[in-house]
């Protein structure tokens, strides 16, 4: 039920979808006796799209998420495992084309492959099935990630794929069951910086101690936060990505799927 609601109500609550729905409702009302209300809704929809698309709103929403965890410090030594979350490969399009087709979070795979080459003794786990509401068994992210990692020179016997998860909670739950992490092992968690707070909170909740390795930043220096977007779609993408995470943090906290409302760093060694 949680997955179904996240892919229906959760999707409808994304700002771009919500603003478009308001605009469409306004257009429909224009041909009824509520035309005045319809005009107001159309104007509100257009203004909201412009604000979200061109203003710094997306930067301001996503920056606190990206800054929650610092970049990983390698001073502690080599990790025992590298766990990269799905979300970088489009499973249905990949299945249609027979080759991995990447989306905007390809940094996750590139960073994980680089870490795997840097630490040749670390196990590598890719966790990702198909997050779409309706999917076939042939369209799984992990199946297409496997040959990609091999093409980077990562030996097959180092790779473990988890192909059934559909969301972050299942990433953590299924990965833990698959790799059975031992006390004292150091596992790096590779995912987008803005997705790291929710991911870490979920992994802590299921009892899988991980060290955050954030990648795929969408914002730069603090001085750049107030810059306007050159393209409407860029701003909307950041607003939607940030909103999805803030909504997800709240929903996961309310349903007991995360360790805290806004998980943050722990002292070194805590939780292991």
ZAVOBA-742963 format. One record per residue: residue in one letter; x, y, z of N, C-alpha, C in turn. Coordinates in steps of 0.1 Angstrom, whole numbers, padded with zeros to 4 digits, always signed. Atoms other than C-alpha are relative to their C-alpha. Layout:
<sites>
AXYZXYZXYZ...
</sites>
This chain:
<sites>
X+0008-0012+0000+0000+0000+0000+0009+0013+0000X-0009-0012-0001+0028+0024+0009+0006+0003-0014X-0006-0002+0013+0045+0019-0025-0011+0005-0010X+0011-0005+0008+0011+0024-0043-0003+0014+0002X+0003-0014-0003+0004+0056-0025+0011+0009-0004X-0011-0008+0003+0039+0069-0031+0000+0003-0015X-0001-0002+0015+0035+0064-0069-0013+0006-0005X+0012-0006+0004+0000+0079-0070-0001+0014+0006X+0001-0013-0007-0006+0106-0044+0013+0007+0000X-0013-0007-0001+0031+0112-0040+0004+0007-0013X-0003-0006+0013+0035+0118-0077-0008+0012-0003X+0009-0011+0002+0005+0141-0079+0004+0012+0008X-0004-0011-0008+0019+0162-0051+0013+0007-0004X-0012-0006+0005+0051+0170-0070-0005+0014-0006X+0005-0014+0004+0049+0208-0077-0003+0001-0015X+0003-0002+0014+0051+0205-0115-0013-0007-0004X+0012+0007+0003+0023+0180-0116-0012+0007+0006X+0011-0007-0007+0002+0199-0091-0003+0013-0007X+0003-0013+0007+0006+0232-0109-0007-0002-0014X+0007+0003+0013-0003+0216-0142-0014-0004+0002X+0014+0004-0003-0034+0200-0127-0009+0012+0003X+0008-0012-0003-0045+0234-0114-0003+0008-0013X+0002-0007+0013-0040+0249-0148-0010-0007-0009X+0010+0007+0008-0060+0222-0165-0014+0002+0005X+0013-0003-0006-0088+0226-0140-0005+0014-0003X+0004-0014+0003-0088+0263-0147-0005+0001-0014X+0004+0000+0014-0090+0257-0185-0014-0006-0001X+0013+0006+0001-0120+0234-0180-0011+0009+0006X+0010-0009-0005-0137+0259-0158-0003+0012-0008X+0003-0011+0009-0134+0286-0185-0012-0002-0008X+0012+0002+0008-0162+0270-0204-0013-0003+0008X+0011+0002-0009-0185+0268-0174-0004+0014+0006X+0004-0013-0007-0203+0294-0152+0010+0004+0010X-0010-0004-0010-0172+0294-0130+0013+0005-0008X-0012-0005+0008-0150+0310-0157+0009+0010+0007X-0009-0009-0008-0138+0337-0133+0010-0007+0008X-0009+0008-0008-0124+0311-0110+0010-0007-0009X-0009+0007+0009-0110+0293-0140+0012+0009-0004X-0010-0009+0004-0091+0324-0151+0011+0002+0011X-0009-0001-0011-0076+0328-0116+0009-0012+0001X-0008+0012-0001-0065+0292-0116+0011-0001-0011X-0010+0000+0011-0048+0295-0150+0011+0009+0003X-0010-0010-0003-0030+0326-0139+0009-0005+0011X-0008+0005-0012-0019+0310-0106+0009-0011-0005X-0008+0011+0005-0007+0279-0125+0012+0006-0008X-0011-0006+0008+0014+0300-0150+0010+0007+0009X-0010-0007-0009+0029+0322-0122+0008-0010+0008X-0007+0010-0008+0037+0292-0101+0011-0007-0008X-0009+0007+0009+0054+0274-0130+0012+0009-0002X-0011-0009+0002+0075+0305-0137+0008+0002+0012X-0008-0002-0012+0085+0310-0101+0009-0012+0003X-0008+0012-0002+0095+0274-0097+0011-0003-0010X-0009+0003+0011+0112+0272-0130+0012+0010-0001X-0011-0010+0002+0132+0304-0131+0006+0006+0013X-0005-0006-0012+0136+0315-0095+0010-0009+0007X-0009+0008-0007+0162+0302-0070-0006-0010+0009X+0007+0009-0009+0135+0282-0052+0006-0014+0001X-0005+0014+0000+0148+0248-0063+0014-0001+0007X-0013+0000-0006+0183+0257-0052-0001+0000+0016X+0002-0002-0014+0171+0268-0018-0006-0012+0007X+0007+0013-0005+0150+0236-0013+0010-0011+0000X-0009+0011+0001+0177+0212-0024+0013+0001+0008X-0013-0003-0006+0208+0228-0008+0001-0006+0014X-0001+0006-0013+0200+0218+0028+0001-0016+0000X+0000+0014+0002+0195+0182+0017+0015-0005-0004X-0013+0004+0005+0228+0181-0002+0011+0003+0010X-0010-0003-0010+0247+0197+0027-0001-0008+0013X+0003+0007-0013+0234+0174+0054+0012-0009+0004X-0011+0009-0002+0263+0149+0050+0012+0005-0008X-0012-0005+0007+0299+0159+0042+0005-0011-0009X-0006+0010+0009+0320+0142+0015+0008-0010+0009X-0006+0011-0008+0334+0109+0027+0015+0002+0002X-0014-0001-0003+0368+0109+0044+0007-0013+0000X-0007+0012+0002+0391+0082+0033+0011-0003+0010X-0011+0002-0010+0414+0086+0063-0002-0013+0008X+0003+0012-0008+0397+0057+0080+0004-0013-0005X-0005+0012+0006+0410+0032+0056-0010-0005-0011X+0008+0006+0011+0396+0009+0029-0014-0005+0005X+0013+0006-0004+0359+0000+0030-0001-0015-0003X+0002+0014+0003+0347-0036+0031-0010-0002-0012X+0009+0002+0011+0319-0030+0007-0005+0014-0005X+0005-0012+0007+0304-0004-0017-0014-0003-0005X+0014+0003+0004+0266-0003-0020-0005+0013-0007X+0005-0011+0008+0252+0019-0047-0015-0002-0003X+0014+0001+0002+0215+0026-0049-0004+0003-0015X+0005-0002+0013+0195+0024-0081-0006+0014-0002X+0005-0013+0003+0179+0054-0098+0007+0007-0011X-0008-0006+0010+0205+0060-0124-0003-0006-0014X+0004+0007+0013+0192+0036-0151-0015-0001-0002X+0014+0001+0003+0159+0037-0168-0003-0014-0004X+0001+0014+0003+0148+0001-0167-0009-0004-0012X+0009+0003+0011+0119+0001-0191+0006+0003-0014X-0007-0004+0013+0138+0020-0218+0012-0009-0003X-0011+0009+0002+0168-0002-0212-0004-0013-0005X+0006+0013+0005+0147-0033-0217-0004+0001-0014X+0004-0002+0014+0133-0019-0249+0011+0001-0010X-0011-0001+0009+0167-0011-0263+0011-0010+0002X-0009+0011-0002+0186-0040-0248+0014+0005+0005X-0012-0005-0005+0213-0018-0233-0003+0010+0011X+0003-0010-0011+0216+0004-0202-0002+0014-0005X+0003-0014+0003+0200+0038-0207+0000+0008+0013X-0001-0007-0013+0210+0063-0180-0008+0013+0000X+0007-0012-0002+0191+0091-0165+0010+0011+0006X-0008-0011-0005+0203+0122-0146+0009-0004+0012X-0008+0003-0012+0218+0103-0116+0011-0010-0004X-0010+0010+0004+0245+0084-0136+0013+0001+0008X-0011-0001-0009+0271+0098-0111+0001-0011+0010X+0000+0011-0009+0261+0070-0088+0008-0012-0005X-0007+0012+0006+0274+0043-0111+0014+0003-0002X-0014-0004+0003+0305+0062-0122+0008+0001+0013X-0008-0001-0012+0315+0070-0086+0002-0014+0007X-0001+0013-0006+0308+0034-0074+0011-0008-0008X-0010+0007+0008+0329+0020-0103+0014+0005+0003X-0013-0006-0004+0358+0044-0094+0004-0005+0013X-0003+0005-0013+0356+0033-0058+0004-0015-0001X-0003+0014+0001+0356-0003-0068+0015-0003-0006X-0013+0001+0005+0388+0002-0088+0011+0005+0010X-0009-0006-0010+0404+0022-0060+0002-0010+0012X-0001+0010-0011+0396-0005-0034-0004-0014-0005X+0002+0012+0007+0400-0038-0052-0005-0012+0009X+0005+0010-0008+0391-0059-0022-0014+0002+0006X+0013-0003-0005+0358-0043-0015-0011-0007-0008X+0012+0005+0007+0325-0060-0024-0008+0011-0006X+0008-0010+0007+0303-0041-0048-0015-0005-0001X+0014+0004+0001+0265-0042-0045-0008+0011-0007X+0009-0009+0007+0240-0026-0068-0014-0004+0004X+0013+0003-0004+0205-0023-0054-0010+0008-0008X+0010-0008+0008+0177-0014-0078-0008-0010-0009X+0009+0008+0009+0147-0031-0094-0007+0008-0010X+0007-0009+0009+0120-0011-0110-0010+0008+0008X+0008-0008-0008+0104+0018-0093-0014+0005-0006X+0013-0004+0007+0075+0022-0118-0011-0009+0006X+0012+0006-0006+0040+0013-0106-0003-0014-0007X+0002+0012+0008+0036-0013-0134+0013-0003-0007X-0013+0004+0006+0067-0032-0145+0001-0015-0003X-0002+0014+0003+0078-0065-0160+0013-0005+0007X-0012+0006-0006+0104-0089-0146+0013+0002-0009X-0011-0002+0010+0126-0082-0177+0006+0014+0002X-0005-0014-0001+0130-0045-0168+0004+0003+0014X-0006-0002-0014+0152-0044-0137+0013+0008-0002X-0012-0008+0000+0179-0018-0131+0013-0008+0002X-0012+0007-0004+0203-0042-0115+0005-0009-0012X-0004+0009+0011+0203-0065-0146+0008+0007-0010X-0008-0008+0010+0216-0037-0168+0012+0006+0006X-0012-0006-0007+0240-0023-0141+0011-0010-0001X-0011+0010-0001+0259-0056-0140+0010+0000-0012X-0010-0001+0011+0274-0055-0175+0007+0014-0001X-0006-0013-0001+0281-0018-0170+0012+0000+0009X-0012+0001-0009+0303-0025-0140+0011-0009-0006X-0010+0009+0006+0320-0053-0158+0008+0007-0011X-0007-0008+0011+0328-0029-0187+0010+0010+0006X-0010-0008-0007+0346-0008-0161+0012-0008+0005X-0011+0008-0004+0368-0037-0154-0002-0006+0014X+0003+0006-0013+0351-0049-0122-0003-0014-0002X+0002+0015+0002+0353-0087-0119-0014-0004+0005X+0013+0005-0002+0320-0105-0119-0001-0006+0015X+0001+0007-0013+0328-0124-0086+0000+0011+0011X+0001-0011-0010+0330-0090-0068-0014+0006+0001X+0013-0007+0002+0295-0079-0079-0012-0008+0005X+0013+0006-0005+0262-0086-0061-0011+0009-0005X+0011-0008+0004+0230-0074-0076-0013-0003+0008X+0013+0001-0007+0197-0068-0057-0010+0006-0010X+0008-0004+0012+0170-0066-0084-0015+0001+0004X+0014+0000-0004+0137-0066-0064-0005+0013+0006X+0005-0012-0007+0136-0033-0046-0006+0010-0009X+0008-0010+0008+0112-0006-0057+0001+0014+0006X-0002-0013-0006+0120+0022-0032+0011-0001+0010X-0012-0001-0008+0146+0033-0007-0001-0010+0012X+0001+0010-0011+0132+0012+0022+0003-0014-0004X-0003+0013+0005+0133-0019+0001+0015-0002-0004X-0015+0000+0002+0169-0010-0010+0007-0005+0012X-0007+0003-0012+0180-0011+0026-0004-0014+0005X+0004+0013-0005+0159-0041+0037+0005-0012-0008X-0004+0012+0009+0167-0064+0007+0015-0001+0000X-0015+0001+0001+0204-0054+0006+0006-0006+0013X-0005+0006-0013+0209-0062+0043-0002-0015+0000X+0002+0014+0001+0193-0096+0038+0009-0007-0009X-0008+0006+0010+0214-0102+0008+0015-0001+0004X-0015+0000-0003+0249-0093+0021+0003-0003+0014X-0003+0004-0014+0245-0100+0058+0012+0007+0006X-0012-0007-0004+0269-0072+0069+0003-0004+0015X-0005+0004-0013+0290-0082+0099+0004+0012+0008X-0003-0010-0009+0297-0061+0130+0015+0005-0003X-0013-0005+0002+0327-0038+0124+0003+0002-0015X-0003-0002+0014+0325-0039+0086-0004+0014-0004X+0003-0014+0005+0326-0006+0067-0006-0001-0014X+0007+0000+0012+0301-0002+0040-0003+0015-0005X+0003-0013+0005+0299+0029+0018-0013+0000-0007X+0013-0001+0006+0265+0040+0007+0001+0011-0011X-0001-0009+0011+0266+0057-0028-0013+0004-0005X+0013-0005+0006+0236+0078-0038+0001+0015-0002X+0000-0015+0002+0227+0114-0048+0001+0007+0013X-0001-0008-0012+0236+0140-0022-0013+0004+0006X+0013-0004-0005+0200+0152-0020-0008-0011+0005X+0007+0012-0005+0188+0116-0014+0006-0006+0012X-0008+0007-0011+0214+0108+0013-0007+0001+0013X+0007+0000-0013+0194+0120+0044-0010-0011+0001X+0010+0011+0000+0165+0097+0036+0006-0014+0000X-0006+0014+0001+0187+0068+0026+0007-0004+0012X-0007+0003-0013+0209+0070+0057-0010-0004+0011X+0010+0002-0010+0178+0072+0079-0006-0014-0001X+0006+0013+0003+0163+0041+0063+0010-0011+0004X-0010+0010-0003+0195+0021+0065+0003-0002+0015X-0001+0001-0015+0199+0030+0102-0012-0007+0006X+0013+0006-0006+0163+0019+0108+0001-0015-0001X+0000+0015+0002+0169-0016+0094+0012-0006+0006X-0012+0005-0007+0202-0019+0113+0012-0003-0009X-0011+0002+0009+0226-0017+0084+0009+0013+0001X-0009-0011-0002+0255+0006+0094+0007+0004-0013X-0006-0004+0013+0267+0026+0063+0007+0014+0003X-0007-0013+0000+0291+0055+0057-0004+0008-0013X+0005-0008+0011+0276+0082+0034+0011+0003-0010X-0009-0004+0011+0293+0087+0000-0008+0008-0010X+0009-0007+0009+0272+0115-0016+0007+0004-0013X-0004-0004+0013+0275+0122-0053-0012+0007-0007X+0011-0005+0009+0254+0138-0081-0006+0013+0006X+0005-0012-0006+0251+0173-0066-0007+0008-0011X+0008-0008+0009+0226+0197-0081+0002+0015+0003X-0003-0014-0003+0238+0229-0064+0015+0001+0003X-0015-0003-0002+0273+0245-0061+0003+0007+0013X-0004-0008-0011+0287+0271-0038-0012+0008+0006X+0011-0008-0005+0265+0291-0014-0003+0013-0007X+0002-0012+0008+0270+0322-0035-0008-0002-0012X+0008+0003+0012+0253+0305-0064-0015-0003+0002X+0013+0005-0003+0221+0297-0046-0011+0010-0005X+0010-0010+0004+0203+0329-0056+0000+0003-0015X+0000-0002+0015+0210+0326-0093-0013-0005-0006X+0012+0004+0008+0181+0324-0117+0004-0011-0009X-0002+0011+0009+0177+0294-0139-0002+0005-0015X+0001-0004+0014+0183+0298-0177-0012-0007-0007X+0010+0008+0006+0158+0271-0185-0011-0004+0010X+0012+0003-0009+0123+0265-0170+0002-0015+0005X+0000+0014-0004+0129+0227-0170+0011-0003+0011X-0010+0002-0010+0161+0230-0149-0005+0003+0014X+0006-0004-0012+0144+0249-0122-0011-0009+0005X+0010+0010-0004+0114+0226-0121+0005-0013+0004X-0006+0012-0004+0136+0196-0120+0006+0000+0014X-0005-0002-0014+0153+0209-0088-0011+0001+0010X+0011-0002-0009+0121+0219-0072-0007-0014+0002X+0007+0014-0002+0105+0184-0079+0009-0009+0007X-0009+0010-0007+0136+0165-0068+0001+0003+0015X+0000-0004-0014+0138+0185-0035-0013-0003+0007X+0013+0002-0006+0101+0183-0029-0003-0015+0002X+0002+0015-0001+0101+0145-0035+0007-0005+0013X-0008+0004-0012+0128+0142-0008-0006+0005+0013X+0006-0006-0012+0111+0165+0017-0013-0008+0004X+0012+0008-0002+0078+0147+0012+0003-0014+0005X-0004+0014-0004+0096+0113+0014+0005-0001+0014X-0004+0000-0014+0113+0122+0046-0011+0000+0010X+0012+0000-0009+0080+0131+0062-0008-0012+0000X+0008+0012+0001+0062+0101+0049+0007-0012+0006X-0008+0011-0006+0090+0077+0059+0000+0001+0015X+0000-0003-0015+0091+0093+0094-0014-0004+0006X+0014+0002-0006+0053+0091+0099-0003-0015+0000X+0003+0014+0000+0053+0054+0089+0011-0009+0006X-0010+0008-0008+0083+0044+0110+0010-0007-0009X-0010+0006+0009+0106+0037+0081+0014+0007+0000X-0013-0007-0001+0134+0060+0090+0004+0003+0015X-0005-0001-0014+0155+0066+0122-0003+0014+0005X+0003-0014-0004+0147+0104+0123-0007+0007-0011X+0007-0008+0011+0127+0131+0105+0010+0005-0010X-0010-0005+0009+0159+0146+0091+0014-0005+0005X-0012+0006-0005+0188+0122+0097+0013+0008-0004X-0013-0007+0002+0223+0137+0100+0012-0009+0004X-0012+0008-0003+0259+0126+0106+0000-0005+0015X-0002+0006-0014+0268+0104+0136+0015+0001+0003X-0014+0001-0004+0301+0104+0155+0006-0012-0006X-0007+0011+0007+0327+0082+0138-0001-0013+0010X+0001+0012-0008+0322+0046+0150-0014-0003+0005X+0014+0002-0006+0286+0051+0162-0008-0009-0010X+0009+0009+0008+0262+0024+0150+0006-0012-0006X-0006+0012+0005+0288-0001+0141+0004-0010+0011
</sites>
